[in-house]
Amino acid sequence: MGEHVLDHADRAIVNRLQHGFPISERPFAEAARELGLQESELLKRVDRLLQTGVLTRFGPMYQIERAGGAVVLAAMQVPTMDLDRVVAVLNAMPEVAHNYLRSHRFNLWFVLATASQAQVDSVIDRIEEVTGHPVYAMPKLKEYFLDLRLPV
């Protein structure tokens, strides 16, 4: 992925959409109006931001447990020379909500979200089998709402 320079409209889109998405018959048209854009332009820009990797996902955040699902934070110890391969494995899995590197012996962290606890266990087994590295799962004991927003 090459570096992508965000123009004023791109920055406005990213900043606006972190604060919620309109719930209406035509949410993109409504959001576009708020941003001073045409609906088609907003759709093209969001697609480009996703294709270039500026945005890694665009969609709702759910409290999966309320729907009967499961979520777990997990970590791995992956040798530097194997990080690209293991990250590619995680990125290809729809159950992996996101992942990130840390400067720690547990250097790769990620969140799994599945329809059931049994699926969490199954996905962890699959990750371990494909990568050859153990996964350390840390189930959520208590939830904190941070309302994290990242202005650009």
BELTA-V531488 format. One record per residue. N is the residue number from 1. RES is the residue in one small letter. PHI is phi as a letter, one per 30 degrees, with the letter a starting at -180 (999 if undefined). PSI is psi in radians with two decimals (NA if undefined). OMEGA is omega in whole degrees, -180 to 180 (none if undefined). Layout:
<<N | RES | PHI | PSI | OMEGA> <N | RES | PHI | PSI | OMEGA>>
This chain:
<<1 | m | 999 | 2.17 | 176> <2 | g | d | 2.91 | 179> <3 | e | d | 2.39 | -179> <4 | h | c | 2.24 | 179> <5 | v | d | 2.20 | 180> <6 | l | d | 2.26 | 173> <7 | d | d | -3.13 | -177> <8 | h | e | -0.75 | -179> <9 | a | d | -0.74 | 178> <10 | d | e | -0.79 | 180> <11 | r | d | -0.73 | 179> <12 | a | d | -0.70 | 179> <13 | i | d | -0.90 | -178> <14 | v | d | -0.80 | -179> <15 | n | d | -0.74 | -178> <16 | r | d | -0.79 | -173> <17 | l | d | -0.26 | 174> <18 | q | d | -0.28 | -177> <19 | h | c | 0.34 | 178> <20 | g | j | 2.77 | -178> <21 | f | c | 2.41 | -178> <22 | p | e | 2.46 | 173> <23 | i | c | 1.80 | -177> <24 | s | a | 3.11 | 180> <25 | e | d | -0.59 | 180> <26 | r | b | 1.31 | -175> <27 | p | d | -0.63 | 179> <28 | f | d | -0.63 | 178> <29 | a | d | -0.74 | 179> <30 | e | d | -0.81 | 179> <31 | a | d | -0.69 | 179> <32 | a | d | -0.76 | 178> <33 | r | e | -0.78 | 180> <34 | e | d | -0.55 | -177> <35 | l | c | -0.05 | -179> <36 | g | i | 0.51 | -179> <37 | l | b | 2.91 | 169> <38 | q | d | 2.64 | 179> <39 | e | e | -0.78 | -179> <40 | s | d | -0.65 | 179> <41 | e | d | -0.74 | 178> <42 | l | d | -0.81 | 179> <43 | l | e | -0.77 | 179> <44 | k | d | -0.75 | -178> <45 | r | d | -0.74 | 178> <46 | v | d | -0.75 | 178> <47 | d | d | -0.77 | 179> <48 | r | d | -0.71 | 179> <49 | l | d | -0.62 | 176> <50 | l | d | -0.77 | -178> <51 | q | d | -0.59 | -179> <52 | t | d | -0.11 | 178> <53 | g | i | 0.05 | 175> <54 | v | d | -0.77 | 171> <55 | l | c | 2.36 | 178> <56 | t | c | -0.36 | 175> <57 | r | a | 2.72 | 175> <58 | f | b | 1.93 | -178> <59 | g | l | 3.08 | -177> <60 | p | d | 2.76 | 172> <61 | m | c | 2.21 | -178> <62 | y | c | 2.66 | 167> <63 | q | c | 1.54 | -169> <64 | i | e | -0.55 | -179> <65 | e | d | -0.57 | 179> <66 | r | d | -0.37 | 179> <67 | a | c | 0.17 | 179> <68 | g | j | 0.04 | -178> <69 | g | d | -2.95 | -178> <70 | a | b | 2.60 | 176> <71 | v | b | 2.50 | -180> <72 | v | b | 2.46 | 171> <73 | l | d | 2.39 | -179> <74 | a | b | 2.73 | 179> <75 | a | b | 2.72 | 177> <76 | m | b | 2.71 | 171> <77 | q | c | 1.84 | -175> <78 | v | c | 2.21 | 176> <79 | p | e | 2.48 | -178> <80 | t | e | -0.71 | -177> <81 | m | d | -0.23 | -178> <82 | d | c | 0.01 | -175> <83 | l | d | -0.82 | -177> <84 | d | e | -0.77 | -179> <85 | r | d | -0.81 | -178> <86 | v | d | -0.72 | 177> <87 | v | d | -0.71 | 178> <88 | a | d | -0.68 | 177> <89 | v | d | -0.85 | -179> <90 | l | d | -0.76 | -178> <91 | n | d | -0.45 | -179> <92 | a | d | -0.12 | -176> <93 | m | c | 2.13 | -180> <94 | p | d | -0.38 | 180> <95 | e | d | -0.28 | -180> <96 | v | d | 1.92 | -178> <97 | a | d | -0.76 | 177> <98 | h | a | 2.85 | 177> <99 | n | b | 2.76 | -179> <100 | y | a | 2.69 | 179> <101 | l | c | 2.56 | 176> <102 | r | b | 2.67 | 175> <103 | s | d | 1.42 | -175> <104 | h | a | 2.87 | 178> <105 | r | d | -0.53 | 167> <106 | f | d | 1.62 | -168> <107 | n | c | -0.17 | 180> <108 | l | b | 2.06 | -178> <109 | w | c | 2.57 | 179> <110 | f | a | 2.86 | 179> <111 | v | c | 2.27 | 175> <112 | l | c | 2.39 | 175> <113 | a | b | 2.14 | -177> <114 | t | b | 3.02 | -179> <115 | a | d | -0.28 | -180> <116 | s | a | 2.84 | 177> <117 | q | d | -0.65 | 178> <118 | a | e | -0.64 | 178> <119 | q | d | -0.62 | 176> <120 | v | e | -0.86 | -179> <121 | d | d | -0.70 | 179> <122 | s | d | -0.75 | 180> <123 | v | d | -0.73 | 178> <124 | i | d | -0.77 | 177> <125 | d | e | -0.74 | -179> <126 | r | d | -0.75 | 179> <127 | i | d | -0.79 | 180> <128 | e | d | -0.70 | -180> <129 | e | d | -0.78 | -176> <130 | v | d | -0.68 | -175> <131 | t | d | -0.48 | -175> <132 | g | i | 0.20 | -180> <133 | h | b | 2.48 | 179> <134 | p | d | 2.61 | 176> <135 | v | c | 2.29 | 178> <136 | y | c | 1.87 | -176> <137 | a | d | 2.41 | 179> <138 | m | b | 1.57 | -179> <139 | p | d | 2.61 | -180> <140 | k | d | 2.25 | 175> <141 | l | c | -0.58 | -179> <142 | k | b | 2.50 | -179> <143 | e | c | 2.42 | 176> <144 | y | b | 2.37 | 178> <145 | f | c | 2.01 | -176> <146 | l | c | -0.36 | -177> <147 | d | h | 0.85 | -178> <148 | l | d | 2.23 | 174> <149 | r | b | 2.45 | -176> <150 | l | c | 1.60 | -179> <151 | p | d | 2.46 | 177> <152 | v | c | NA | none>>
